[in-house]
Amino acid sequence: MVVIILCFFFVFGNCFVANSASEEVICEKNDTLIIETEMQEYQEVYELYFKSMNKCFLIFKLETQDGSSIEFGKKISDGKRKIDCFVIYNGSADGNQFLLFDYQSKIAYITDIIFANFYPIISSMDESKLQILLVNHDIEQMNATDTLRITDEYKYIPYNIKYGVVKCPLRILQRVNIN
């Protein structure tokens, strides 16, 4: 009997949903984001899930063969809002996109542009204007004071020392409805 129960927990204990963005499975009650990773023969699959109220929702899926990945970046929590930032590394471009999840509104945002050596200032995220500021990683060693305003024509921002800050548009990736 104990073996059967342990097998049940082993098989159904994780929250992996293959090839589906709409399925729900039983999960923990605390609101949290988790990354599931599956190593296959010729590729790696990363899936970012939002867990809330015994439900699990697929937010983002990355299938890669070039060393790309998704990792937790940082969290901001100021009592009013809680935002998690995930770094989506693009191995082909050697740069990052950023996925931000606002726990209060249950909305996932993403930068469509790939950045080399720029990282988000999460507290600067403006949901009403759909934009965020990114800072050059080497800003302390720079004399740059210019801010680059990104438009739709950009797809990749290479590393440079001209700009210390980038004003970047965000796109709503997904709204999670837990009801």
C-alpha positions in Angstrom: 0.0 0.0 0.0 2.8 2.4 0.9 4.5 1.6 -2.4 1.4 2.4 -4.4 1.0 5.7 -2.6 4.6 6.7 -3.2 4.3 5.8 -6.9 1.1 7.9 -7.1 3.0 10.9 -5.6 6.0 10.3 -7.9 3.9 10.1 -11.0 1.4 12.9 -10.3 3.5 15.0 -7.9 4.9 17.5 -10.4 2.9 19.9 -12.5 4.1 19.0 -16.0 1.6 19.5 -18.8 3.0 18.6 -22.2 2.0 20.7 -25.3 -0.9 22.5 -23.6 -1.5 26.1 -22.6 -5.0 25.7 -21.4 -5.0 22.6 -19.2 -5.2 22.8 -15.5 -3.8 20.4 -13.0 -3.8 20.1 -9.2 -1.0 22.2 -7.6 -0.1 23.9 -4.4 -2.3 26.7 -3.0 0.3 29.4 -2.8 0.7 31.8 -5.7 4.0 31.1 -7.3 5.9 30.6 -10.6 7.9 27.5 -11.4 10.1 26.4 -14.3 9.8 22.8 -15.5 12.7 21.6 -17.6 12.8 18.5 -19.8 15.9 17.4 -21.5 15.1 15.5 -24.7 17.4 13.8 -27.2 17.9 16.9 -29.5 16.4 19.7 -27.5 15.6 21.2 -24.2 12.1 22.3 -23.2 11.4 24.9 -20.6 7.9 25.6 -19.3 7.0 28.5 -17.0 3.9 27.8 -14.9 1.8 29.9 -12.6 0.4 28.0 -9.6 -2.6 29.4 -7.8 -5.6 28.1 -5.9 -5.0 24.4 -6.7 -4.6 25.2 -10.4 -1.5 25.4 -12.7 -1.4 27.6 -15.8 1.2 27.4 -18.6 2.6 31.0 -19.1 5.5 30.4 -21.4 7.1 27.5 -23.3 10.6 27.5 -24.8 11.9 24.7 -27.0 15.5 25.1 -27.9 18.5 23.4 -29.5 21.0 26.3 -29.3 21.6 26.7 -25.5 18.8 29.1 -24.9 17.2 28.9 -21.5 14.8 30.6 -19.1 15.9 31.4 -15.5 14.6 33.4 -12.6 16.0 36.9 -12.6 14.8 38.8 -9.6 11.7 39.7 -7.5 10.3 43.0 -6.4 7.8 43.2 -3.5 7.0 46.5 -1.9 3.8 45.6 0.0 1.5 46.9 -2.8 2.7 44.7 -5.6 4.8 41.7 -6.2 6.6 41.2 -9.6 8.9 38.3 -10.7 11.3 38.8 -13.5 12.6 35.9 -15.7 15.5 36.1 -18.1 15.0 34.3 -21.4 18.5 33.8 -22.8 18.7 33.5 -26.6 21.7 31.4 -27.4 21.7 32.3 -31.1 21.8 36.1 -30.5 23.7 35.9 -27.2 21.2 38.3 -25.6 18.2 38.3 -23.3 14.5 39.0 -23.4 12.6 39.5 -20.1 9.3 38.1 -18.9 7.7 39.9 -16.0 4.7 38.6 -14.0 2.6 40.9 -11.9 0.9 38.8 -9.1 -1.7 41.4 -8.3 -3.1 41.7 -11.9 -2.1 38.1 -12.8 -0.6 39.4 -16.1 2.6 38.2 -17.8 4.5 40.8 -19.8 7.4 40.2 -22.2 10.0 42.3 -24.1 9.9 41.3 -27.7 13.4 42.8 -28.3 16.6 40.9 -27.4 19.2 42.9 -25.4 22.9 42.3 -24.9 24.1 43.5 -21.5 21.0 45.4 -20.5 18.8 44.4 -17.5 15.4 45.6 -16.3 14.8 48.0 -13.5 11.7 46.2 -12.3 10.4 49.1 -10.2 10.2 51.2 -13.3 7.6 48.9 -15.0 4.7 51.0 -16.1 1.7 48.7 -16.9 -0.5 51.6 -18.3 2.2 52.7 -20.8 3.4 49.1 -21.4 7.1 50.0 -20.9 10.0 49.4 -18.6 13.5 50.9 -18.2 16.6 48.7 -18.7 20.0 49.7 -17.5 23.3 48.9 -19.1 25.2 46.4 -16.9 28.4 48.4 -17.1 26.8 51.8 -16.4 29.1 52.5 -13.4 32.1 52.5 -15.8 30.3 54.7 -18.4 29.8 58.4 -18.9 26.7 57.7 -20.9 23.7 59.8 -20.0 21.5 59.2 -23.0 18.4 57.1 -22.9 17.5 55.1 -26.0 13.8 55.0 -26.7 12.9 51.7 -28.5 10.5 51.6 -31.3 9.0 48.7 -33.3 11.8 48.7 -35.8 14.2 47.3 -33.3 14.6 43.5 -32.8 18.0 43.3 -31.2 20.0 45.9 -29.1 23.7 45.0 -29.2 26.0 45.8 -26.4 27.2 49.4 -26.6 28.6 52.1 -24.3 26.5 55.0 -25.8 23.4 54.4 -23.8 23.2 53.8 -20.1 19.4 53.3 -20.0 16.9 51.9 -22.5 13.2 52.7 -22.5 11.6 49.4 -23.7 8.1 48.5 -24.8 6.3 45.6 -23.1 3.7 43.3 -24.6 1.1 41.5 -22.6 1.9 37.8 -23.0 -1.0 36.4 -21.0 -3.7 37.3 -18.5 -4.3 34.5 -16.1 -8.0 34.0 -15.1 -8.1 31.7 -12.1 -11.9 31.6 -11.8 
